[in-house]
């Protein structure tokens, strides 16, 4: 909002388009000659192609006389009528014949006449379709089932039980649905694609998918999947209601932002009526169309108006020099001929413009029933009046007046109170508030209030006499009590008012923060490593005789399952939580991950769950356990995108009176039940974002004072959130609580998603390196590569979930052994830390051994004597150059395994950011079997791999030495292999290269959890123990600092 000060006056200008008053003759506009003597009226429609088009179908918004015969023709062939089709809404549809290049414009002429024998356009009964539709152009056969075949559908799924007998009858594909996951696929969606196989859809050209369908059920969820040329696929759910034929149209770029982005696609999959066995689906056609043309329709003219227009040589108009925002300005104008007389029939167009943007437009003469009334809008500033003869597209053309006009603020409507901060620490209770006067559009005015009247709540004190200025400033002193909400209302003698709210907060005193090197430290400066994670919502019971852990209760359920424990908790729940926290503490767990499930009840906090969460914190505090708190719901669970959540979870917590009093942005979801149709829209919908902020306003004052809160996580596994949302919510959180680190956690954990997050403004990055390994890279090596990708995001980071069997939870999937699962957690901890992670979280532990691995970390770090707080990771000499997409990820895993085997540290970067490294490995082209990159610092002995974390000056180094002597084995088998490393006896050793030495060398055995002897030979060979072993080790190398 801009302020505009100074005298506001009105200047009435009468200008003749004579020397100095008329725009130089440049663009005469579109002024076509009248070429049909029998035509009584005519309208010109301009059609502009966004991409190359051929015989494209166009809807023409005609406004000519109803019931009069009309002809549609091209400008270049005005006497050749084109066939037309009339939609139910009156739109006239026509196919524009011939080719159009991208950006090319062609004109269609619509003429009306009652003359006998006049050649009108023939009316057809079928709507014309694009001549450049994908299937028609590619296969010379549209996907319309008119020939009685299935139009090249390549696959039906999910299995034969999903469908009954499929048939084609009368041009319709008849699909009886018998299962929960029915789909049909054109192209090759799954697996590798051979050259020439599948579809080849250019997403630069084709932008819209549409299908005409009918379903027998009243409502069902359909899903559209698209697979790109590299086999990456994404889907989107669509709610379809009704049992009559309907056309579903999808703007693919809007539906799949960042995916339908110009790349080639090889498959289209349509899931019909999910979870509706017994339904019958009919499909008439499926079409993939190019970008629609842009259509501009001009006004309807008579021949007399066009002739009069050509006689105009000057313009006369009356327009003000100054106007107020929101004013509606009448514009009376006339065109004058060479003799200075008005051409009454000449059409005149008027516009108000702001640079190239049209603010308002209208017809100001030439038979218009009244002067044009131009709404100047709510924005203030300098504008321009344009008044000229009206061309065939309704635009002012020469001769034309161009007159300056200033839009000033409207009358005082209200005041705006803007506090320097809305969250006020109880230790600094004073805050200044700016006061602006404003019009109804929000434009600022100077303040002049002689006797301000204040209405205050919460014990706030305002120090103020008369208010004057642009803006005025008042001092406010808040109450001493934390979480006090102070409403401050200003009124003047005329009843204008403004209001704001500030809240006092007591920020935690004994928390942890990130230091300059990305490590967590407490208020005493001591290192804090977040270790454990799990899922605090699912406490486990105590371990059984075999060490197995099982969930004892669902403490905070997600989805449509309501929270049932209340508060205080029943005694059995209290004991289950205490047992779980005690078990974590005994195994050295320092942090848990808590997801606030259904805590956001549309802009409000669930008060009962909040009390339970704070009690959980109370129980964890004596044990030194802190929480990564996920603030929002994930995937399709937020109430803004789920009718089921609103009905089952949210609405029962509101009274009828509360619903009546809701502000519009919340009433939309709870009263009107206008739920967003797609989950990703919660990141861009203004009402949803406003509700999210309301929720944070209430929640964060409670969390900001709790020392048990480690960080705020937006939500679990975010699926391609726009960075605009990430940064907006980050800024909003920091305005309330600037002390708590904010963590982002993308759902796709593979390259290139982490690189996209470099544009985020939060503090921490988290990733979930779930995988089953692959023949060329075990489970650990894949995690290591994902850690390298995560590090490329440029933030302090740690793994937010993980675990081998935690990724193999399905009943028919074989689990790996407890020993193997334990080593998976060990690899996750140390491989990620050597890539720069400042801690490690996993998903819910299913065996006590997995918990125990976290307890070893603090002991090992203390034993090694390395001060991680002061450690900044040394940039390696080697960079693994990644492509812009995920096409090389599988090869990158194998390359990571090969580099670990050689002891080579590396970064990952896209090509444009891969400078500054001594050597580069191309992830697309490099062969792991022939990789020749030499290690710089350390070379592992046969049977071991090495990764390390080192300072730039090499004064401190942590080495992880892991046993791979048995190679990579499959412990999964069957349809779901699981490739893991198999330890075998081998000499645990690493060679220190280039004559580098460290006075202090400490080795820690991760299997026995103790320090073991380590010796360095004159040739630099660092050996652990005297014989072969299957164990893994961490080694600390230190020089005096």
N, C-alpha and C positions, 0 to 999 in steps of 0.2 A: 504494500500500500504506500502510495506517495502522498505527501502533503503539498497542496498548492495554495500559496498565500498571495494576498494582494487584492486590489479592487476588482470586483466582478461586475461587469456592465454588459449591456446588450447593444450591439451595433447592427442596424438594419442596412443591408447593402443591396443596392440595385446596380447591376453591372450589365453593360452591353458587351457582347463579345467583339469588341473592336481592338485596336492596337493596344497591347499591354494588358488586356483583360481576358484574352482567350489563350488557351493552351496551344502552343505551336502545333501545326498539322503534322501529326506523326501517324498513329494507328487510327485509321478511319473506322475500325470495328468491322463486324461482319454485316455487310449491307448488300444482300443479293438482289439482283434485278427481278422484277415480276415477270415471269416467263409463261404464265398460263392465263390467257385472257378470260377463260371461263371460270377460273377459280375465284371464289368470293372471299375466302379467308385463307391465311397461310401461317404455319408455325415452323420454325427451323429448329432442328435438334442436332446438336453436335456430339459426335461419338469419338472418343479418344481411347486408343488401345494402350494398356499398360505394358503388355508384352506382345510379341508377334501373334497375330490372330488370322484365322481363315474361316470365312463364312460363319461369323459369330452371331449368335442370337441376342437380341437386344429388346428390353422392355422400354417403350416410349411413353413418358408421362404427358399425354396430350391433354390440352385444355380447350379444344375447339367446341363448336356448338353440338349438342347432343341431337341425335336423330338425323343428322345431315350426312349424306354420302361423303366419304373421304378417300383420299388417295395417298399412299405412302410411296415415295420414290427417292432415289438417290439424286444428289445435286447434279451429278454428271449425266444422269438420264432422267430428267424430270417428267418425261412423258411415258415412262415405263412403270406401271403400277406393280408393287411388290405384294405377294400374298401376306395376309395378316391373320393373327389369332387374337381374340379378346379374352383376357383373364376375367375372373368373376369380379375383381375390383375395378374393372374398366381399363386396366393397362393394355395397351396395344403392343403385341409382340411380333417381331419381324426378324428375319435373318438378313444381315448385311452381307451382300454377296462380295466375294473376292477376298484378296489378302490385304492385311494391314500390318505395317511394321510397328515395332515398339515405339510409342510416342506419336504415331501418326494419327491425324484427325480427319474424319470424313463427316459429311453433313447429310442428314436425312430431311426431306421436305414433306410436310404433312399439309394437304390442301383440302378444303371443303367447298362443295358446290352443289346447288340444286338444279343446275342446267341440264336439260334433257340430253341424254346420250353421252353425258360426261363419263369418262373412264375411271371408275372407282377401283380401289384395291379389292381383289377377291378375298373373302373370309374363309379360312380353313378351320377344320374341326380339331386339329392336333397342334399343340404348341410346338413351334420350331425349336430345334436343339442345335447346339454348337456343332459346326462341321469339323472342329479340331479337338473333339473329345478324345481322351487318351486311348481307350480301347478301340474306337473306330479308326483312329489314325494308325495305331500300332498293329492291329490285327485285322483291319478292314471288317470288323465285326463288333458292334457295340455289345456290352454286357446287358442285354435286354431280354434274353431267353425266347426271342421270337422264332428262332429256328428249331425249338424243341430240345436243345441240348443244354448242358450246364455251363456253357460259356467259358470253358477252360479253368474252372475251379480245380486247384491242384490238390487240395487236402480237406478232409472233414475231420473234426475232432470234438472232444479230446480223445474219445475212443468210440468204437462202433456202437456202444450202448447209449450214446448221447442223442442219436437220431433214429427214427423209424425209416420207412421206405421213402426216399426222396424222389420227387417226380417233377416234370415240367408239363404244365397244362395251360393251353390258351395263352401262351406267352408269360406265364407266371411260374416261378420256382416255388414249389410247395414243399415245406420243410416241417415234418412232424417232430417235435422236440420230446425226447424221452429221458434226458439226463440234466444235470445241473450246469454243465460247462460245454455247451454246444458252440462250435465255431466252423467257419469256412474260410479258406485261404486262397487268394490268388498270388502266385509267385512262390518263392522259397523263403519261408520265415525262419526255419531252424537249421542249424548246422552250416557247414561250408557250402559255398555256392560256386559251381563250376562256371568257367567263362561262357557267357551267352545264356546262362540259366536264369530263371526268374524274370521279374519285371525290371524295367529300366525307366523309372519315373523321375523326370527332372523336376525337382521341387521349386526351381526358379520359374518354371512355366506353369505348372499345375498347382492350383491353390485351393480348390474346393472339391470336396467329395460329397455326393448326394445320392440318396437311394429312396426309392418309393416302396414302402413296405406296409404290411398289415399283420397284426398279431391278434390271436384269439383271446389273450388275457387282457384285463383292464389296464394293468401297469406292469412294466418289466424294466430291468436294467440291461441295456445293451453295452457292448464294449467294442471300441475301434482300436486296433493295433496297427502300427506301421513299422516296417523293418528297413533300415537303411542298407546301403551296399556293403557295409562291414559286418552285418548281422546284428547290429544294435537295434533293439526294438523298444517301443514305448506304447502304452495304452491309455485310453481315457474312457471312463464310464459315462453313459448317457441314460437318463431316465426317459422312457417312452410311455406315454399314456394314450389310451384310446384303442378301440378295436376296428376303426375304419382305416382305409388307405390314407397314408400321410407321407409327405416327403421330408426326410431328415437331411438337413444340409449342414456341412461342417466346414468352417473356415480353418484350414489345417495349420496355418501359421499361428493363428490365435489359440488353437487347441493344443499345439505342440511348440510353444515358444522355445527358441534355441535348438530345435531339432529339425522341424520342417523349415530349413534355412538355406536352401540352395543345393544341398547334397542330393545324390541319387538314392532312390529307394527301390527295393527289390521285392517287397511283399506287402499286401493289404489283407488284413484279417478282420472279420466281422463276427463277434460273438452275439448270437441272437438270444434274447430272453433268458438271461442267466438265472439259474435256480428256479426255473419254471417248467419242470417236467409235466408233460401233458398239453403244453401249448402248441399251437400250429402257427407257423410263420409263412407268409407269402411275400415274395420279393418280385416286383415288376421289373425294376432295372437298377443298376448301379453305375454312376457316372463320375468321372474324374475330369474336371473342367479347368481351363486356364483362367487367369485373373479376369474378372468381369471388366468390361469397358466402362469408362467414365462417361456419363450422359449429362449433357447440359441442354435444357429445353428453354427456348426463348418465348416471348409473348406471342399471342395470336394477333396478326395484323390484317387489315384490309388493303386492297390495292391503293385506295385513296390515301391511307396513312403513309404507305411507303413512298408514294409520289410526293406528298406534302413534305415528308422528311428530307427529300433530296433538294427541296427549294430553300431549306433553312440555311442562313449564313451567319446568324448570331443568336445568342441566348440571353433572355432576361429572367432574373430570379431574385427573390427576396429571402435572405437567409441571415441569421444572427451571427455576430462575431464571437459572442460568449454565450455558452449554455451551461446549465447545471446537469450534473449526473442524473440520469433517470428521466430527463425531460424528453417529451415527444414534440418534435418540431415540425410544423406544417411547411411544406415547400411548394409554393405556387410559382410555376415557371412557364415560359412560352418560348417558342422558336420564332425568330423573325426572318422574313425573306429579305432580298436585296433592297427592297423599297422601304424597309423598316416596319412593315406591317406583320402582325401576328399570323402565323400559319396555324389556324386553330386545329387542324387535323393532324399536325405533326406530333408523333410520340416523343416525349421527353423523359429521360431517366435521371434520377437523382441518387447519389450515394454519399454516405459518410464513411471515410476510410481512415485507417491508422496504418500508414505505410502501404504494404501490399494487402493488408487484411481489411475486408469489408465489414464495417460495423452495422450499417443499415442501408437499405435500398428501397426504391419504390418508383412508381410512375407518377410524374408530376405534370403531365399535360398530354395533348394529343388524344382527347376523347376520354381521359380518365374521369370518372364520376366525381372525384374530389381530389384536392391537393394531396400529394404524397406526405404521409406523416412518418418522420424518421425518428426512431427511438435511439437516442445517443448512447444508451447503455450505462453501466455503472462505473466504468473506468474513467479516471480523470487524465488530462494531458492534452497535448496538441494533436489536432485532427485536421482533416481537409474535407471540404464539401466539393463534390464533383457533380456538375449538372451539364448534360449535353443531350443531343438527339439520341434516341434509343436505337441501338443496333438490333439486329435480328435475334440476339441472345440476351437482350434486356439490359445491356451495359451502356453507360454514357459513352458517346463517341463524338468526334468533332462535328461541328464546332462545340466547344466545351468550356465551361467556367471551372476554375480551380481556385477556391477561396479558403483561407485559413479560418479555423475556429478553435477556441479553447474550451475544453470541458472542465468545469470547476466543481468542487464538492457540492452536494446538495445540503439541505438544511440539517441542523443538529438532530440526531436521532437517539444517540446513546453515548455512553462513555466506555472506553476500554481501559481496564486496569491490568497492567503487565508487571508482575513481580519479577525481581532480578532472579529469583529462584522460587520454585513452588515447594520444594522440600527444604525445610529450614532446620539445621542442626540445633539441638537444645543447648549446645555449648556456644552457639552464635545466633541468638534469637532475633537479632535485628535484620530487617530486609527492606530495601527500598522498592517502591512501586511507582512505575510510570503511569501517568493518567493522560489519555488522549480523549478529545471529543471526536466523534465520528458520525458520518451520515449513515443512511440505511444500507449503503453498499460497503461500508467499512473504510471509506476514504477519511483520512485524518483532517481534523480542524484544530485550530488553537483552542486551548481551554481557558474559560473565564467564568469561574464559579466563586461568587463572593461569600456565600454562606453554605458551604458543603454540609450535607447531612450524612452521617455515617451510621450504618447498621452493622454490628460486629458480633461474632460468636466465638466461643472457645477462649475467652479472656484476652484476645488480641487488643493492643492499644495502638491507635493511629495518632501521630503527631502532625497536625495540619491546621493552618488558618485558611485564608482564601486561596483558591487554586488558580494560578495563571501560568501560561507558558505553552510551548509547543515542543515537547509535552511539559506538563507539570509533574512534580515529584513529591511523594509523601514518604515519610518514614514509618515503618510498622514494627512493633515489638510483639513477638509471639509468647505464648505461655510456656512454662517450663516443663510441662508434662509431655512425654513422648506420645506420638500418634494422636495428637490433638488436631482436629480439623477446624481451621479458622476460615469462616466465610466473611468476606469484606465487601460491603455494598455501599456505593456512593450514589446519592441523589442530589439533584439541584432543586431550586425553588419551583421549576416548571414540571417536575416529575420525571425528567430524564435520569436514567440510572445506568450504572455499570457494576460489575461484580467480578470477583476472583476468589480463589481458594488457595490457601497455603497450609501445609501440614508440617508439624514438628516431628523430627526423627531423632532417635538416639542411636547413632551408628555404633556398630560393634567395636569394642575396645581391644579385644584379644583375638584378632583374626589373622589371616595370612594374606600376603600380597605377592605379586610377581615382581621380582627384582629386574634390573636392567638387562640381565642375561637370560631371562625367561624362566628362572627357577622360583618356586614358591618358598617364601621365608616367613617366619612368624614375627611377632612384634619384638622379640629379642634378637632377631636376625638369624635364628637357627633354621636349618633346612627342613622343609616339609615336603615329603614325597607322597603324592596321592596314590595309594596302592589299594587294590581290591575292586571297588566299584560294585560288582554284582548287580542286583536289582532290589533295592531296599523295599520295594512294594511286595516282594515275595520272600519273606524270611524263611530260612530253612530250619528244620529241626536239628537236633544234635545228631552227630554221625552214628551210623549203625556199626555193628561189629566189623563189617568189611570196609568201613570208612565212607560208605555212600551217604550223600546228603539229599534230602527230599524236602520239598516245600511244606511248611507247616500251616501256612494260612495265606490267603490273598488279601493283604492288608489294605491296599488301595486299588480296587479293580478298575479296569479300563473298559471302553466301549459302552454298550447299553446295560452293563451290570452295575447296579447301584452300590454305593458304599453302605455297608450294613452294620459296622461295628459300633457306630455312635461314639460318644465320648462322655464320661470315661469309658475305656475299653472294658469288656468283660474280663474277669480274672485270667481265663485261659489264654486270651489274646495277649494280655499284658505279659504273661510268663513266656509265651512263644517269642515275643519281640525281645525280651530281656535275654533269653537263652541265645538267640541269634546274635545279638550285639556282643554278648560275652564271648561267643565262639569266634567271632571276627576279631575281637581284641586279642584273644589268646594267640591268634595266628598272625599278629602283626598287621592286620588290616587297618589302614588309616583313613580311608574314604569310602563312601557308598554313593551310589547313584540313585536318586529318588526322582521319579516322574510324578508330577502333580496331575493325577488322573481325574478328569471331570471337575477340576477345581474352578475353572472358568465357566461360570453358569451365565454366559452372555453378559459380560461387562460387570460381573459381580463375583465375589469369592464365596465358595461354599463354607459357611462359618463352622460347621461341625468338623469337616475334614481339616480345616485350618487348625483348629484346636488339637486334633489328633497329631497333625504334623509337628506342631510345636512341642507336643509331649514327646514325640519320637526324638526330637532334638535334645530335650532335657535328659532322656535316657542315655543318649550317645555322648553327651558332653564330658562326663567323668572318664570316659574311655578314650578320649582324644580323637574321636571319629568325626570327620566333617563330611558334608554332603554336596555333591554336584546336583543342583536342583533344576530339573527340566520344567520350565514354566508353562508351556502350552502343550496341548494335545497334538498327536502326530497323525500323518496319513489322512484317513477319512473320518477321524474321530472328533474333530472340533465341532462344536454345536452349530457353527455357521454353515457347515456343509452337510449336516446330518439331521434329517427330520426325526430319525429314531432317537438320537441323543436328546434333542429338544423335548420330544414327547415323554420319554421314559425317565430322563435324568434331570432336566432343567426345570420344566414347567411345574413339577410337583413341589418345587422349592419357592414358588411365588404364590402370593395371594391374589385374588381378583383385584383388590384395591391397588396392589403394587403394579400389576399389569396395566391398569388404567393410567397410572402416573408415569409410565416409562417414557423417556425421551424418544424421539422418532427413530434414531439409529438402533436402539435396542428393541423398540416395539416392532420394527421390521421383522426381526427374527422370532420374537416370542408372541406377538399378537397377530400380525399378518402372516407369519410363518413363511416368509419369503426367503427360503433357504438357497444358498448358492449352489448352482448345478454342478460345479466341479471344484474339487478340493483346492486346486492351486489358486482359485480366485480369492481365497482368504488373504492372500498376500497383496492383492491390488484393490480389493473392494473398499471404498472409503468408509462405509458403515461398519464393516467387520473390523477394520483397523482401529476405528474409534472405540468400538467395544473392547478390543484387546487392550487399549490404553486405559480405559476405565477400570478394567480388571487389574492392571498393573498398579494403578493409583491406589487401590485398596490393599493389594497383596504385598508390595515391596516394602512399605513401612514396617511390616512385621519381620520380613526376612532380613532387612538391612541391619537390624539390631542384634541378629543372632550370630554368635561366633562360630556356630556349627556349620554355617553356610560357606562352602568353599568357592562356588562360582554359580552363575546363572547360565543355564543352557537354554537356548531358544525352545527347542523341541527335539525329539528323537528323530534321527535320520531324515533330514529335510530333503525333499525331492525337488531339486532345481529351484530353490527360492530365488526370486529376483533380489539382487543386491540392494535395490532401492528399499525393499522392506527390511532387510537385515540392518541396513544403516539407519533407517528411520527409527526402528525399534531400539537399536543400540543407543542412539542419542536420547531417546525417551527414557530408557532405563537409567542412563547416566545422570539425567537431570534430577532423578529421584535419589539414586544411589550411585555416586561416582566412585565408590570404593571397592565394589565387588566385581571381579573379572567376569566378562561375558564370553560365553563359549558357543561357537558354531559347529554344527555336526551334520554334514551332508549325508543324504541317503546313498547315492552312488559314491562308493569309496575309491573307485578306480580312476585312473587317468582318463580324461583330462579335468574332471570336476574339481579336484583340489586347486588346480591352477586358477580356475575361475574365481575362487574365493580370495585371491590376492586383492580384489577390489573392496573387500569387506573392511569394516572399521572396528570390529570387535577385538577381543584380547587373546582368545584361546581357540585352538582348533582341535577337534576330536574326530576320530574315524573308527570304523568297526571292521577289522581285517579278517572277517570270516572267509574261509575257503576250504577246499578239499585237496589242495595241492594239485600237481599235475605231473606227468611222467618226467619232465625236465626240471622240476622245481618242487621241493617238498613244501608242506604246509608252512613251515617257518620261513623259507625263502620267499614265498609269495607274500607273507606278512611283512617281511623286510622291504620288499619292493613297494608295497603300499605305504609303508612308513616313509620311504624316500619321497613318494609322491605327496604325502601329507606335508612333509617338511617343505616342499616347494611352495606351499601356500604362504609361507613366510611368517607364521605365528608360533609362539610356544604351543606345544601340543602334547597329547597323550592318547592312548587307545581308550575308547569309551566302552567298547564291548569286545568280545572275542571268546575263543575256546573252540576246540575241535568238535567235541560231541555236542556242544551248544548249537552248532550249525547242523547237527544231524539228529534233530529232535523228533523227526517223523517216525512213526511206529514201525514202518517197514524198512527203515534205514539202519544198517549195522553200525554200532558204536565201536570206537577204538578202545584199546585197553586203558585202564586207569593210569598205568605208567606212561603210555604214549600221550594221553591227554594232559598229564602233568608236564611232560616235556614241551607240549604245545604252549602251555602257559609260560613256562620258563623262556621259551623262544620269544613269545610275545613281549615279555617284560624287557629282556636284555637286547634283543634285536631292535626294538623300537627305541630304547634309550640310547643305543649307539647311533641311531639315526637322528638323535636330538630330542627325544621325548623326555618330559620332566616327571613322568609317572606312568602308571599303567592300570587300567580298569579292564575287567572281563565281564561277561554275562554271568548269570547265576551259577555258582559252583555246584557241581553234582558229586564231588568227592572231596574229602578233607585234604587230600594231597594238593589239590589245586589251590586251596586257601593257603596252605603252608608255604607254597612258593613265594607268595607276597611277603611273608614274614622273613624270608631269607634276605630280602633286598636291603633293608635297613642295616641288618647285621653285616652283610657283605660290604656295603659302602663304608661303614664305620671301620671295618677291618682293613680295607684297602687304603684308607687315609686320604683319599682324594676329596678335595673340597669342591663339590659340585656347584656350590653357590657362586663360585668365582670362575666357573668354566664356561667359556664361549667356544662353541664348536669350530674347529679348524676347517676352512674350506679345502676340500680335496683337490687333487690335480685333475681328476677325471670327471667328465659329465656324460650321462646317458641322455642322448638327444631323442625326445619323444615327438611323434607326429601330433597333429592337431586333434586327432580322434583316438579311439581306443583300439584301433586296428592292430597295433604292435604290442598290446599288453601281454599276450601269451608268450611272445618271444622275449619280452622284457623280463618276465618271471625267470625264464631259463638263463637269461644273461645275468640276472641278479644272483642266481645260484652259482654260476661260473665265477663271478667276481668275488663272492664270498670264499670260494675254494682257493682263490689266488691271494686273498687278503687285500683286495683293492677296494678302497672307499670311493664313493662317487656321489654326485648330486644328480637330480633329474631336472631337465629344463626343455621347453620347446625350442625349436631351432633359433627363433628370433631372440632368445635370451640365453643362448648357450656360449656366449663369448667369455673370455677371461679364464679359460681352463687350458691346461697344458695338452690334454688329450680328450678326444670325443669318441664315443661309441654310438653308432647309429642303431637305434632300437629296431628299425625296420629291416636294415640290411645285414647287421652283424650276425654271425653264426656262433652260438655259444660253444660249439665243439672246437672251433678254431680260433677262439678269442686269444689275442696275443698281448693284452695290456699287462704290464708288469706292476707288481706292488711297489709302493713307495716306502712304507715304514715297516710292515710286518708280513711275514710269509708263514702260513701254517704248515705244520707237518702233515704227512699223509694220514688221512683218516679224520682230519679236523678242518673246520672252517673258522675264519677270523673276521670279526668286525670290531670297530673300536670307536671311542669318543675321545678326542684329543684337543688340547688347547692349541692356539695358533703357535705359541712358542714351544710346544711339546713338553712343558714343565709338568703337566699332569695328563695321564692317559688311562682310560679304562678299556680293557680288551675283553671281549666275550669269545671264548674258545669252545665251540660246540662239536660234539663227536658225530661224525657222519660215516664212520668206517664201514657200516653195513649198507651204505647206499640208500636209495629211495625205494620204499616198499609200499605195497597197497594193502592197507588194513581194513579197507571198506569192502571191496569186492562187489561182484554183481553189477547191478545197474548204476550204483553210486560208489565209485572207487574213492579211496581216501589215501593220498600219497604223503607218507611221512618219512622222516629219517629213522634209520635203525642203527643205534649205537652198537659197536663191536669193539673188542679190545684193540687199542692202538696206543702208541706213545704220544702223550699229551705234550706238545712242544710247539713253539713258534720262534722263528728266526727274526732277530732285530737287525734290520738292514742299514747299510751305509754307515757302519761303525758308530751308530748312535748308542749311547749308554744312559742308564738311569741309576742313581745311587740306591734308590729304595724300590724294591720289587716285592710285591705281595700277591700271593695266589690264594683264591678262595674256592673250595670245592663245593659246588652247588648241590651235589647229591648228598654229601655228608654234612653240609652246612658248617664247615670249619676251615680255618686257615691251614694250608698244607705247604710243605717245603717247595721252593722254586730256586733253581740255580741257573746262572747265565755263564755259558762257556765262552772262551776267548773268541770263538768264531761268531758270537752273537746268538747262539742257540739257547733259548730259554726253555728249560725242561721242568716239568712238574712231576714230582715223584720219581721213582726209580724204575718202574715197569709199565706195562701196558694197562690201560684202564678204559672203561666205557663211560666215564664221568664227563661232565661239563664243568667249565671253570670260568671265573672272572679274575682278571689280573689287574693290579694297580701299579703303575709306573710313576715315580715322583722324583723331581729334583727339588733342591732347596729353593724357596721363593723369597 
